[in-house]
Amino acid sequence: MRVLAAMSGGVDSAVAAARAVDAGHDVTGIHLALSRNPQSYRSGARGCCTVEDAGDARRAADVLGIPFYVWDMSERFHADVVDDFVDEYAAGRTPNPCLRCNEKIKFAAVLDRALALGFDAVATGHYAQLVDGPDGRELHRAVDPAKDQSYVLGVLTAEQLAHALFPLGDTAKDEVRVEAARRGLSVADKPDSHDICFIADGNTAGFLRDRIGDRPGAVVDRSGRQLAVHDGAYGYTIGQRRGLRIGTPAADGRPRFVLDIEPVSGTVTVGTHDELAVRAVEASSARWCGPAPTRAAGSLSCSVQLRAHGQPVSARLEILDEPGEVRVLLDTAVHGIASGQAVVAYAGTRVIGSATIARTHGATAHGATACGVSALSTG
């Protein structure tokens, strides 16, 4: 099989490419140049996509004895990931750029080009497993729960999964580093990238301020009483506790958290931790990793993950009338869920699909919505 190995310059993608070679595939390595300014996207363990990373990827390809190319996708990345990130924050939502990059770049633009060039599959260093099931290729959680990346891969369709390879899904991260050293790969001890890859200094608020500008607004409590003035609502996210600059404590002496962000007026509402509790979410733009569930089937009994590193929660998934819209009823409350994030549904370790959170509801809304809902097991 002809395989295109996406090589970021890190240890995971290098070992994934090596395993693809060991499996007998005809492998070609590529590095995605995603930054308009390749010197600006890495600072130590933060960021990626620098000239240094491209060099590390090339050296790994040389060790493996495979052809290597650099593909410039900086304009596509900027439009589909960076601009989307800024627009979402400006609209009062909290996006996940890694998920968007997988959807728009690595398994859309790259896979489309790979197939057009005659490749059969794209291999990456993601920690997830692919299993051949009765309805085609299935996406499952990785063996190493600490490194599992199935959440950010939940946007992939069945067609994309049919042309994907995740060689590291059955391996723990420390074992990958040992294997890299044994293979003579210089990236064996290279630090993992952290945080948002295109904000190398980690200052998300500053990055957004440079692109959106100051948009002063009020920080208020649930009664509407103004507690402070901020420079831009994009500097806040649902569930945030630190950096509120309220000054005075709440009447009960307990900390306050961001409950709501209103993008038009720029109003940020704060309240108690209990008021962050969510028992239901409505989401749009659903994408399914296999056959799409139908409204006629009733609700699906499943577990859902609501953050990249969140714990799974048992739930019921309902398909709504509008195409791509779903409702998720949580069996237990989850705190601090932001619109713009993804809800990813699982049947055991298998990913059913994902959708983008549009609205959240507290316990009262959950109680009313859950009335009369039946459960249909997905197995």
Phi, psi and omega per residue, in radians:
M1 nan 2.383 3.081
R2 -1.457 2.116 -3.038
V3 -2.138 2.322 3.020
L4 -1.719 2.045 -3.112
A5 -1.728 2.022 3.091
A6 -1.353 2.027 -3.026
M7 -2.035 1.875 -3.062
S8 -1.365 -0.309 -3.001
G9 1.806 0.037 3.112
G10 -1.784 3.075 -3.060
V11 -1.246 -0.648 -3.066
D12 -1.112 -0.869 -3.100
S13 -1.195 -0.533 3.108
A14 -1.161 -0.779 3.131
V15 -1.216 -0.628 3.089
A16 -1.060 -0.746 3.104
A17 -1.122 -0.711 3.124
A18 -1.075 -0.724 3.133
R19 -1.184 -0.586 3.085
A20 -1.133 -0.672 3.070
V21 -1.113 -0.804 -3.139
D22 -1.050 -0.538 -3.127
A23 -1.311 -0.038 3.091
G24 1.614 0.142 -3.134
H25 -1.375 2.716 3.010
D26 -1.502 1.754 -2.929
V27 -1.843 2.368 2.974
T28 -2.136 2.300 3.136
G29 -1.627 2.474 3.025
I30 -2.327 2.563 3.012
H31 -2.018 2.287 -3.136
L32 -1.561 2.020 3.040
A33 -1.477 1.801 -3.003
L34 -1.804 -0.261 -3.080
S35 -1.695 2.389 3.019
R36 -1.192 -0.482 3.074
N37 -2.172 1.632 -2.994
P38 -1.053 -0.224 3.134
Q39 -1.529 -0.094 -2.911
S40 -1.814 -0.069 -2.978
Y41 -1.818 0.112 3.076
R42 -2.399 2.417 3.016
S43 -2.493 1.716 -3.065
G44 1.142 -2.125 -3.133
A45 -1.535 0.067 -3.141
R46 -1.723 2.535 3.014
G47 1.377 -2.977 -3.119
C48 -2.904 -2.985 2.884
C49 1.235 0.457 3.085
T50 -1.592 3.030 3.038
V51 -1.044 -0.642 3.098
E52 -1.018 -0.770 -3.133
D53 -1.121 -0.723 3.103
A54 -1.084 -0.687 3.098
G55 -1.140 -0.705 3.105
D56 -1.107 -0.694 3.119
A57 -1.142 -0.737 -3.132
R58 -1.108 -0.738 3.129
R59 -1.119 -0.660 3.093
A60 -1.123 -0.721 3.117
A61 -1.109 -0.653 3.111
D62 -1.105 -0.731 3.108
V63 -1.071 -0.676 -3.114
L64 -1.391 -0.246 -3.141
G65 1.260 0.626 -3.119
I66 -2.052 2.668 3.054
P67 -1.063 2.679 -3.075
F68 -2.517 2.399 3.121
Y69 -2.432 2.748 3.027
V70 -1.934 2.205 3.088
W71 -1.855 2.148 3.124
D72 -1.470 1.875 3.079
M73 -2.118 0.496 -3.053
S74 -1.119 -0.688 -3.121
E75 -1.189 -0.752 3.120
R76 -1.125 -0.743 3.121
F77 -1.088 -0.746 -3.114
H78 -1.124 -0.737 -3.111
A79 -1.245 -0.775 -3.001
D80 -1.546 -0.385 -3.071
V81 -2.043 -0.982 -3.063
V82 -1.202 -0.886 3.139
D83 -1.096 -0.679 3.095
D84 -1.075 -0.721 3.114
F85 -1.027 -0.850 -3.133
V86 -1.128 -0.778 -3.119
D87 -1.095 -0.689 -3.129
E88 -1.140 -0.779 3.099
Y89 -1.120 -0.677 3.106
A90 -1.088 -0.472 3.132
A91 -1.587 0.132 3.096
G92 1.461 0.253 3.134
R93 -1.921 2.909 -3.119
T94 -2.081 1.729 -3.053
P95 -1.421 2.917 3.019
N96 -2.045 1.742 -3.044
P97 -1.183 -0.485 3.112
C98 -1.136 -0.730 3.114
L99 -1.117 -0.742 3.141
R100 -1.148 -0.634 3.121
C101 -1.142 -0.724 3.091
N102 -1.086 -0.722 -3.095
E103 -1.207 -0.850 -2.964
K104 -1.620 -0.528 -3.031
I105 -1.862 -1.179 -2.958
K106 -1.183 -0.570 -3.094
F107 -2.120 0.396 2.970
A108 -2.269 -1.299 -3.104
A109 -1.061 -0.839 -3.090
V110 -1.203 -0.834 -3.120
L111 -1.110 -0.721 3.120
D112 -1.039 -0.770 3.139
R113 -1.186 -0.690 -3.140
A114 -1.062 -0.813 3.141
L115 -1.119 -0.661 3.126
A116 -1.138 -0.494 3.141
L117 -1.536 0.024 3.078
G118 1.655 0.154 3.054
F119 -1.377 2.702 -3.132
D120 -1.687 -0.458 -3.050
A121 -2.747 2.789 3.019
V122 -1.993 2.240 3.106
A123 -1.844 2.377 3.098
T124 -2.318 2.963 3.135
G125 -1.588 0.350 3.103
H126 -1.158 2.560 3.086
Y127 -1.631 1.657 3.089
A128 -2.842 2.867 -3.113
Q129 -2.110 2.544 3.049
L130 -1.977 2.285 -3.096
V131 -2.253 2.334 3.073
D132 -1.372 2.024 -3.114
G133 -1.964 -3.109 -3.094
P134 -1.125 -0.432 -3.131
D135 -1.896 0.300 3.141
G136 2.033 -2.870 -3.105
R137 -1.207 2.306 3.141
E138 -1.968 2.522 3.063
L139 -1.727 2.203 -3.127
H140 -2.199 2.833 3.072
R141 -1.085 2.713 3.068
A142 -1.305 2.798 3.081
V143 -1.123 -0.668 -3.140
D144 -1.513 1.788 -3.073
P145 -1.104 -0.490 -3.123
A146 -1.209 -0.424 -3.113
K147 -1.930 -0.007 -3.071
D148 -0.929 2.253 -3.140
Q149 -2.089 0.350 -3.137
S150 -1.090 -0.485 3.129
Y151 -1.032 -0.816 -3.092
V152 -1.420 -0.086 3.060
L153 -1.771 -0.011 -3.084
G154 -1.142 -0.171 3.103
V155 -1.450 -0.106 -3.067
L156 -1.361 2.442 3.131
T157 -1.528 2.955 3.114
A158 -1.037 -0.678 3.129
E159 -1.125 -0.711 3.124
Q160 -1.203 -0.693 3.116
L161 -1.109 -0.533 3.140
A162 -1.158 -0.312 -3.123
H163 -2.073 0.461 -3.123
A164 -2.046 2.641 3.016
L165 -2.333 2.266 3.068
F166 -2.152 1.435 -3.008
P167 -1.167 -0.218 -3.054
L168 -1.726 0.015 -3.012
G169 -1.083 -0.366 -3.098
D170 -1.786 0.286 -2.994
T171 -2.297 2.518 3.042
A172 -1.400 2.671 -3.054
K173 -1.064 -0.728 -3.118
D174 -1.100 -0.562 3.091
E175 -1.205 -0.571 3.110
V176 -1.139 -0.724 3.128
R177 -1.141 -0.704 3.098
V178 -1.085 -0.761 3.131
E179 -1.105 -0.707 3.131
A180 -1.077 -0.735 3.120
A181 -1.126 -0.724 3.138
R182 -1.101 -0.591 -3.134
R183 -1.409 -0.098 -3.137
G184 1.392 0.423 3.130
L185 -1.491 2.196 -3.050
S186 -1.192 -0.254 -3.111
V187 -1.541 0.152 -3.059
A188 -0.961 -0.650 -3.106
D189 -1.880 0.207 -3.125
K190 -1.181 2.304 -3.122
P191 -1.071 2.562 3.027
D192 -1.202 2.635 3.023
S193 -1.320 2.494 3.136
H194 -2.166 2.801 3.062
D195 1.089 -2.709 -3.050
I196 -1.483 2.179 -2.939
C197 -1.072 -0.552 -3.071
F198 -1.659 0.158 3.025
I199 -2.134 1.418 -2.954
A200 -1.121 -0.539 -3.114
D201 -1.514 -0.045 3.105
G202 1.348 0.045 -3.089
N203 -1.603 1.403 -3.091
T204 -1.104 -0.756 -3.131
A205 -1.060 -0.740 3.127
G206 -1.148 -0.714 3.094
F207 -1.022 -0.799 -3.129
L208 -1.215 -0.663 3.141
R209 -1.091 -0.665 3.121
D210 -1.105 -0.486 -3.056
R211 -1.782 -0.454 -3.113
I212 -1.807 -0.558 -3.092
G213 1.548 3.009 3.105
D214 -1.225 2.289 3.064
R215 -2.347 1.373 -3.055
P216 -1.040 2.571 3.089
G217 -2.779 -3.136 -3.066
A218 -1.759 2.534 2.912
V219 -1.780 2.100 -3.044
V220 -2.214 2.809 3.008
D221 -1.608 -3.104 -3.060
R222 -1.095 -0.412 3.123
S223 -1.446 -0.119 -3.103
G224 1.624 0.019 -3.129
R225 -1.267 2.239 -3.118
Q226 -1.302 2.284 -3.126
L227 -1.916 -0.452 -3.098
A228 -2.919 3.015 3.055
V229 -2.115 2.382 3.140
H230 -1.998 2.952 -3.126
D231 -1.610 -0.304 -3.132
G232 -3.114 2.241 -3.115
A233 -1.127 -0.338 3.119
Y234 -1.151 -0.213 3.095
G235 -1.447 0.069 -3.083
Y236 -2.185 2.718 3.021
T237 -2.481 2.680 -3.107
I238 -1.002 2.326 -3.141
G239 1.602 -0.119 -3.116
Q240 -1.135 2.388 3.130
R241 -1.975 -0.739 -3.069
R242 -1.513 2.687 3.059
G243 1.337 0.328 -3.136
L244 -1.348 -0.391 3.109
R245 0.934 0.738 -3.139
I246 -1.343 -0.642 3.081
G247 1.637 -0.963 -3.105
T248 -1.857 2.500 3.136
P249 -1.252 2.856 3.046
A250 -1.179 2.860 -3.102
A251 -1.016 -0.588 -3.136
D252 -1.548 0.038 3.109
G253 1.371 0.006 -3.106
R254 -1.591 2.729 3.137
P255 -1.154 2.753 3.084
R256 -2.011 2.738 -3.035
F257 -2.292 2.739 3.072
V258 -1.263 2.141 -3.136
L259 -1.764 -0.566 -3.022
D260 -2.717 2.593 3.080
I261 -2.264 2.078 -3.122
E262 -1.820 1.878 -2.962
P263 -1.236 -0.514 -3.079
V264 -1.211 -0.907 3.129
S265 -1.478 -0.301 -3.082
G266 1.346 0.294 -3.103
T267 -1.376 2.284 3.072
V268 -1.949 2.110 -3.117
T269 -1.778 2.337 3.141
V270 -2.078 2.765 3.141
G271 -2.923 -2.818 -3.053
T272 -1.453 2.907 3.097
H273 -1.096 -0.661 3.130
D274 -1.057 -0.590 -3.124
E275 -1.281 -0.157 3.066
L276 -1.425 -0.202 -3.033
A277 -1.070 2.276 3.134
V278 -2.086 2.309 3.091
R279 -2.040 -0.128 3.102
A280 -2.698 2.553 3.046
V281 -2.306 2.570 2.976
E282 -1.940 2.380 -3.032
A283 -2.414 2.746 -3.087
S284 -2.230 3.101 3.107
S285 0.952 0.773 -3.137
A286 -1.117 2.428 3.063
R287 -2.252 2.373 -2.998
W288 -1.974 2.380 -3.124
C289 -1.488 0.131 3.130
G290 -2.885 -2.706 3.089
P291 -0.977 2.318 -3.104
A292 -1.288 2.273 3.045
P293 -1.158 2.686 -3.110
T294 -2.009 2.758 3.117
R295 -1.088 -0.588 -3.100
A296 -1.127 -0.397 -3.103
A297 -1.330 -0.136 -3.074
G298 1.492 -2.786 -3.133
S299 -1.612 2.640 -3.127
L300 -1.732 2.240 3.010
S301 -1.398 2.181 -3.028
C302 -2.733 -3.061 2.885
S303 -2.071 2.698 3.141
V304 -2.287 2.640 3.026
Q305 -2.069 2.302 -3.006
L306 -1.976 -0.040 3.050
R307 -2.482 2.795 -3.111
A308 -1.035 -0.606 -3.129
H309 -2.080 0.423 -3.122
G310 -1.435 2.826 3.087
Q311 -1.470 2.515 3.103
P312 -1.165 2.563 -3.134
V313 -2.244 2.341 3.103
S314 -1.190 2.509 -3.006
A315 -2.796 3.071 2.989
R316 -2.186 2.376 -3.086
L317 -1.917 2.181 3.106
E318 -1.946 2.395 3.040
I319 -1.580 2.197 -3.097
L320 -1.626 3.040 -3.059
D321 -1.156 -0.705 -3.116
E322 -1.245 2.354 3.141
P323 -0.977 2.303 3.086
G324 1.434 -0.002 -3.113
E325 -1.800 2.404 -3.124
V326 -2.380 2.804 3.012
R327 -2.172 2.368 3.132
V328 -2.078 2.133 3.120
L329 -1.797 2.049 -3.049
L330 -1.552 2.367 3.126
D331 -1.256 -0.499 3.051
T332 -2.291 2.650 -3.096
A333 -1.205 2.509 3.038
V334 -2.133 2.430 -3.043
H335 -1.764 2.494 2.971
G336 1.263 0.756 3.136
I337 -1.600 2.234 -3.045
A338 -1.852 2.497 3.005
S339 -1.160 2.587 -3.069
G340 1.721 -0.430 3.067
Q341 -1.361 2.974 -3.129
A342 -1.759 2.532 2.896
V343 -1.885 2.136 -3.101
V344 -1.992 2.209 -3.075
A345 -1.733 2.454 -3.109
Y346 -2.240 2.562 2.894
A347 -1.980 1.707 -2.964
G348 1.183 -2.121 3.084
T349 -1.636 -0.115 -3.077
R350 -1.471 2.340 3.080
V351 -1.411 2.160 3.081
I352 -1.441 -0.791 -3.123
G353 2.932 -3.065 -3.119
S354 -2.509 2.850 3.073
A355 -2.651 2.810 -3.111
T356 -1.624 2.193 -3.093
I357 -1.158 2.179 3.130
A358 -1.828 -0.674 -3.115
R359 -2.536 2.667 3.049
T360 -2.184 2.704 -3.128
H361 -2.362 2.540 3.124
G362 -1.452 -2.900 -3.002
A363 -1.094 -0.643 -3.092
T364 -1.138 -0.790 3.131
A365 -1.115 -0.634 3.137
H366 -1.123 -0.759 -3.112
G367 -1.063 -0.703 -3.131
A368 -1.248 -0.719 -3.069
T369 -1.211 -0.627 -3.010
A370 -1.291 -0.175 -3.073
C371 -1.007 2.169 3.008
G372 1.335 0.179 3.141
V373 -1.431 2.292 3.079
S374 -1.720 2.740 -3.118
A375 -1.883 2.399 3.061
L376 -2.138 2.001 -3.074
S377 -1.183 2.433 3.063
T378 -1.655 0.010 3.120
G379 1.440 nan nan
